């Protein structure tokens, strides 16, 4: 028997779950949820490779990396296997009158997927569909796949990933088996960054700033002042210092990640105020700016963190991103006004 691999860092819970399954017990549709950068899409791609690998095995996980099927997965994040279809991001409904045939375009649509996965497998085995960071352009696009999620053709496995599952239609989500991906350990983020070519020092810094997410780690290591992390931090310091912030950072795609950056800044601000200026920080790259802020009262800090939790719950629905950011801005402004009044009172 060939030596099998499953080269995914972390993801211990999902590994244990699928490690107990065989092909007879695998379900037809799964939803992988969790923060951005914790390995959902990487796990899904390696699971697809495992399912399509030609090496014999008793379970579900594992591929030999050398068979004809595995060679089609090698060397690129976007595999060219004829029985593996992948789409990332927003899914449109598509043309109902498009011709049947194997899809070779750049952008799949909901109706394309239904047509393609209704065809026979190229190899005579399974077909696997991965919808990464799934979102639907309209309810019509979602409904075009609803029946397909309920009763997919025999031999089709559906894998969806989302960091905002609350935005999916309940009718779709209820037809999927949901698996939650936990944050990665700091050592695991560092290992992934080293594999990506970062040197030891940068990998260690990124792992410290990433808070369990490779996506956040890479963003934090970027030197671009226009990065989301930099925009959110500039907005935060402007608001808490009583200045008018620059143009807002909140958008549908950036909202959840931006709120995580704000939470780390508020946690650090709280720690510096309640413990000492030497408190250990999450956002070490903004240490000097955070230490320059006036102390915040613990009740005010807890109130802001509570509002951020509320904002994150809203962000995972279809509420306007601008409304969510305004809720946070008002909470931060309220704390700034309280400190201002206390400062004036102490002077009189």
C-alpha positions as CSV (number, residue, x, y, z in Angstrom):
1,X,0.0,0.0,0.0
2,X,1.3,3.5,-0.9
3,X,2.3,5.8,1.9
4,X,-0.5,8.3,2.5
5,X,-0.2,12.0,3.4
6,X,-2.5,14.8,4.6
7,X,-0.3,17.9,4.6
8,X,-2.5,20.4,6.5
9,X,-1.2,22.3,9.5
10,X,-3.7,22.4,12.5
11,X,-7.4,21.7,11.9
12,X,-7.3,19.0,14.6
13,X,-11.0,18.8,15.1
14,X,-11.9,18.3,11.4
15,X,-9.0,15.9,11.0
16,X,-10.4,13.8,13.8
17,X,-13.9,13.9,12.4
18,X,-13.0,12.8,8.9
19,X,-10.5,10.4,10.3
20,X,-13.3,8.3,11.7
21,X,-15.2,8.1,8.4
22,X,-15.1,5.8,5.5
23,X,-16.5,6.4,2.0
24,X,-19.8,4.7,2.9
25,X,-20.4,7.2,5.8
26,X,-19.3,10.5,4.3
27,X,-22.1,12.9,3.8
28,X,-22.9,14.7,0.5
29,X,-22.4,18.3,1.8
30,X,-20.3,20.1,4.4
31,X,-19.9,23.7,5.5
32,X,-16.5,24.6,7.0
33,X,-16.8,27.7,9.2
34,X,-14.3,29.7,11.2
35,X,-12.2,32.9,11.1
36,X,-10.3,33.8,7.9
37,X,-6.9,32.2,7.7
38,X,-7.4,29.1,9.9
39,X,-7.1,26.6,7.1
40,X,-10.7,25.9,5.9
41,X,-9.9,26.1,2.1
42,X,-6.6,24.3,2.5
43,X,-8.3,21.5,4.3
44,X,-11.1,21.3,1.8
45,X,-8.6,21.1,-1.1
46,X,-6.6,18.3,0.6
47,X,-9.9,16.5,1.4
48,X,-10.9,16.7,-2.2
49,X,-7.5,15.3,-3.3
50,X,-7.9,12.5,-0.7
51,X,-11.3,11.6,-2.1
52,X,-10.1,11.6,-5.7
53,X,-6.7,9.9,-5.0
54,X,-6.3,6.5,-6.7
55,X,-4.3,4.9,-3.9
56,X,-6.2,2.3,-2.0
57,X,-7.2,3.2,1.6
58,X,-9.8,2.2,4.2
59,X,-10.7,5.7,5.3
60,X,-11.3,9.1,3.8
61,X,-8.2,11.2,4.6
62,X,-4.9,10.7,2.8
63,X,-3.4,10.8,-0.7
64,X,-0.1,9.4,-2.0
65,X,0.8,12.4,-4.0
66,X,2.1,10.3,-6.9
67,X,-1.0,8.9,-8.7
68,X,-2.4,10.4,-11.9
69,X,-5.1,12.1,-9.9
70,X,-2.7,13.6,-7.3
71,X,-0.5,15.0,-10.1
72,X,-3.4,17.1,-11.2
73,X,-3.4,18.7,-7.7
74,X,0.3,19.4,-7.6
75,X,2.1,22.7,-8.0
76,X,-0.9,25.1,-7.8
77,X,-3.6,26.1,-5.4
78,X,-6.1,25.8,-8.3
79,X,-6.1,22.1,-9.3
80,X,-7.0,21.2,-12.9
81,X,-8.6,17.9,-12.0
82,X,-11.7,17.3,-14.2
83,X,-13.7,15.9,-11.3
84,X,-12.8,18.8,-9.0
85,X,-14.6,22.1,-9.4
86,X,-13.6,25.2,-7.3
87,X,-15.1,28.6,-7.1
88,X,-14.1,31.3,-4.5
89,X,-16.3,34.3,-3.5
90,X,-19.6,35.6,-4.8
91,X,-21.6,33.2,-6.9
92,X,-24.0,34.6,-9.5
93,X,-27.1,32.8,-10.9
94,X,-25.9,32.4,-14.5
95,X,-27.7,31.9,-17.8
96,X,-30.4,29.3,-17.8
97,X,-30.0,28.7,-21.6
98,X,-26.3,28.1,-21.6
99,X,-25.2,25.0,-23.6
100,X,-24.4,21.8,-21.7
101,X,-20.7,20.8,-21.8
102,X,-17.6,20.7,-19.7
103,X,-17.0,24.1,-18.2
104,X,-13.7,25.8,-19.1
105,X,-14.4,29.5,-18.4
106,X,-12.9,31.8,-15.8
107,X,-16.0,32.2,-13.6
108,X,-18.5,29.5,-12.6
109,X,-22.1,30.4,-11.8
110,X,-24.8,28.6,-9.8
111,X,-26.4,27.2,-13.0
112,X,-23.0,26.2,-14.4
113,X,-22.4,24.1,-11.3
114,X,-25.7,22.4,-11.5
115,X,-25.1,21.5,-15.1
116,X,-21.5,20.4,-14.6
117,X,-22.1,18.3,-11.5
118,X,-25.1,16.6,-13.2
119,X,-22.6,15.1,-15.7
120,X,-20.9,11.7,-15.2
121,X,-17.5,11.6,-13.4
122,X,-14.6,11.8,-15.8
123,X,-12.8,9.0,-13.9
124,X,-15.9,7.0,-13.0
125,X,-15.6,7.8,-9.3
126,X,-16.5,10.8,-7.2
127,X,-16.9,14.5,-8.2
128,X,-16.1,17.2,-5.7
129,X,-17.2,20.8,-5.6
130,X,-15.5,23.4,-3.4
131,X,-17.2,26.8,-2.9
132,X,-14.6,28.8,-0.9
133,X,-15.6,31.9,1.0
134,X,-19.1,31.4,-0.4
135,X,-21.5,34.2,-0.8
136,X,-24.4,34.6,-3.2
137,X,-25.0,37.6,-5.4
138,X,-28.8,37.3,-5.0
139,X,-31.4,35.0,-3.3
140,X,-32.1,33.7,-6.8
141,X,-28.5,32.5,-7.1
142,X,-28.8,30.8,-3.7
143,X,-32.1,29.2,-4.6
144,X,-30.7,27.9,-7.9
145,X,-28.5,25.6,-5.8
146,X,-31.0,24.9,-3.0
147,X,-32.5,21.8,-4.6
148,X,-29.0,20.6,-5.6
149,X,-27.9,20.8,-1.9
150,X,-30.9,18.8,-0.9
151,X,-30.5,16.0,-3.4
152,X,-27.2,16.2,-5.3
153,X,-26.5,13.6,-7.9
154,X,-25.0,10.3,-6.7
155,X,-21.2,10.5,-6.3
156,X,-21.0,14.3,-5.7
157,X,-19.5,15.8,-2.6
158,X,-20.1,19.5,-1.8
159,X,-17.6,21.4,0.4
160,X,-18.4,25.0,1.3
161,X,-16.3,27.4,3.4
162,X,-17.4,30.6,5.1
163,X,-16.1,33.0,7.8
164,X,-19.6,34.6,7.9
165,X,-22.1,31.6,7.9
166,X,-24.9,33.8,9.3
167,X,-25.1,35.4,5.8
168,X,-26.1,32.2,4.2
169,X,-29.8,31.4,3.8
170,X,-31.1,29.2,6.7
171,X,-32.6,26.8,4.1
172,X,-29.2,26.2,2.6
173,X,-27.2,26.1,5.9
174,X,-29.7,23.5,7.3
175,X,-28.8,21.1,4.5
176,X,-25.1,21.1,5.3
177,X,-23.1,19.4,8.0
178,X,-21.2,22.3,9.7
179,X,-17.7,21.8,11.1
180,X,-16.1,24.7,13.0
181,X,-12.3,25.3,12.4
182,X,-10.6,26.7,15.5
183,X,-7.9,29.3,15.5
184,X,-4.4,28.0,14.9
185,X,-1.8,27.8,17.6
186,X,0.9,30.5,17.3
187,X,3.5,27.8,16.5
188,X,1.3,26.5,13.7
189,X,1.0,30.0,12.2
190,X,4.8,30.3,12.4
191,X,5.3,27.0,10.7
192,X,3.0,28.0,7.8
193,X,4.8,31.3,7.4
194,X,8.2,29.5,7.3
195,X,6.8,27.2,4.6
196,X,5.7,30.3,2.6
197,X,9.3,31.6,2.6
198,X,9.3,34.1,5.5
199,X,12.5,34.2,7.5
200,X,12.5,33.2,11.2
201,X,12.2,36.7,12.6
202,X,9.3,37.7,10.3
203,X,7.6,34.4,10.8
204,X,7.8,34.8,14.6
205,X,6.4,38.4,14.4
206,X,3.6,37.4,12.1
207,X,2.6,34.5,14.3
208,X,2.5,36.8,17.3
209,X,0.3,39.3,15.5
210,X,-1.9,36.8,13.6
211,X,-4.0,35.7,16.6
212,X,-4.3,32.2,15.2
213,X,-4.9,33.3,11.6
214,X,-2.4,33.1,8.7
215,X,-4.5,35.8,6.8
216,X,-4.1,38.2,9.7
217,X,-0.4,37.3,10.1
218,X,0.4,38.1,6.5
219,X,-1.7,41.4,6.6
220,X,0.2,42.4,9.8
221,X,3.6,41.8,8.1
222,X,2.7,44.0,5.1
223,X,4.3,47.4,4.9
224,X,1.6,48.9,2.9
225,X,0.0,51.9,4.7
226,X,-3.2,51.2,2.6
227,X,-3.6,47.7,4.1
228,X,-6.8,47.0,6.0
229,X,-5.0,46.7,9.3
230,X,-3.3,50.1,8.8
231,X,-6.6,51.7,7.8
232,X,-8.5,50.2,10.8
233,X,-5.7,51.2,13.2
234,X,-5.6,54.8,11.9
235,X,-9.5,55.0,12.2
236,X,-9.3,53.7,15.7
237,X,-6.7,56.2,17.0
238,X,-8.5,59.1,15.3
239,X,-11.8,58.2,17.0
240,X,-10.4,57.6,20.5
241,X,-8.3,60.8,20.4
242,X,-11.4,62.8,19.5
243,X,-10.4,63.5,15.9
244,X,-12.5,63.0,12.8
245,X,-11.5,59.7,11.2
246,X,-10.5,59.5,7.6
247,X,-12.7,57.7,5.1
248,X,-14.3,54.6,6.6
249,X,-12.7,51.2,6.2
250,X,-15.9,49.1,6.5
251,X,-17.0,47.1,3.6
252,X,-18.7,43.7,3.2
253,X,-15.5,41.8,2.6
254,X,-13.4,43.7,5.2
255,X,-15.9,44.0,8.1
256,X,-15.3,40.9,10.1
257,X,-11.5,41.1,9.8
258,X,-11.5,44.8,10.6
259,X,-13.5,44.2,13.8
260,X,-10.9,41.6,14.9
261,X,-8.2,44.3,14.5
262,X,-10.3,46.7,16.6
263,X,-10.8,44.0,19.3
264,X,-7.0,43.5,19.6
265,X,-6.4,47.2,19.9
266,X,-9.1,47.7,22.6
267,X,-7.8,44.6,24.5
268,X,-4.3,46.0,24.5
269,X,-5.6,49.5,25.5
270,X,-7.4,47.9,28.4
271,X,-4.4,45.9,29.5
272,X,-2.1,49.0,29.5
273,X,-4.7,50.9,31.5
274,X,-5.5,48.3,34.0
275,X,-2.1,46.6,34.5
276,X,0.9,48.7,33.5
277,X,2.7,50.1,30.5
278,X,4.7,46.9,30.4
279,X,1.6,44.7,29.8
280,X,2.0,42.1,27.1
281,X,0.4,43.2,23.9
282,X,-1.4,41.5,21.0
283,X,-0.8,44.4,18.6
284,X,2.9,44.9,19.3
285,X,3.3,46.8,16.0
286,X,1.1,49.6,17.5
287,X,2.7,49.5,21.0
288,X,3.9,53.1,21.0
289,X,0.6,54.5,19.8
290,X,-1.4,52.5,22.4
291,X,0.9,53.6,25.2
292,X,0.4,57.2,24.2
293,X,-3.4,57.0,24.8
294,X,-4.9,58.1,28.1
295,X,-6.0,55.3,30.4
296,X,-9.5,54.0,29.9
297,X,-11.7,52.9,32.8
298,X,-12.3,49.2,33.0
299,X,-16.1,49.5,32.8
300,X,-15.8,51.6,29.7
301,X,-13.4,49.1,28.1
302,X,-15.7,46.2,28.9
303,X,-18.6,48.2,27.4
304,X,-16.6,48.7,24.1
305,X,-15.6,45.1,23.9
306,X,-19.3,44.1,24.4
307,X,-20.3,46.4,21.6
308,X,-17.6,44.9,19.4
309,X,-19.0,41.4,20.1
310,X,-22.5,42.7,19.1
311,X,-21.0,44.3,16.0
312,X,-19.3,41.0,15.0
313,X,-22.6,39.1,15.3
314,X,-24.3,41.8,13.1
315,X,-21.4,41.6,10.6
316,X,-22.1,37.9,10.0
317,X,-25.6,38.9,8.8
318,X,-26.7,41.1,6.0
319,X,-26.7,44.4,8.0
320,X,-25.0,47.3,6.3
321,X,-21.2,47.4,7.1
322,X,-21.5,51.2,7.6
323,X,-24.1,50.7,10.3
324,X,-21.9,48.2,12.1
325,X,-18.9,50.5,12.0
326,X,-21.0,53.4,13.2
327,X,-22.1,51.3,16.3
328,X,-18.4,50.8,17.1
329,X,-17.5,54.5,16.5
330,X,-20.3,55.7,18.9
331,X,-19.0,53.3,21.6
332,X,-15.4,54.6,21.2
333,X,-16.6,58.2,21.0
334,X,-18.6,57.7,24.2
335,X,-15.6,56.5,26.0
336,X,-13.5,59.4,24.7
337,X,-16.2,61.9,25.9
338,X,-16.2,60.4,29.3
339,X,-12.5,60.7,29.7
340,X,-12.7,64.3,28.4
341,X,-15.3,65.2,31.1
342,X,-13.3,63.5,33.8
343,X,-10.2,65.5,32.7
344,X,-12.1,68.8,32.9
345,X,-13.5,68.0,36.3
346,X,-10.1,67.1,37.7
347,X,-8.7,70.5,36.5
348,X,-11.5,72.4,38.3
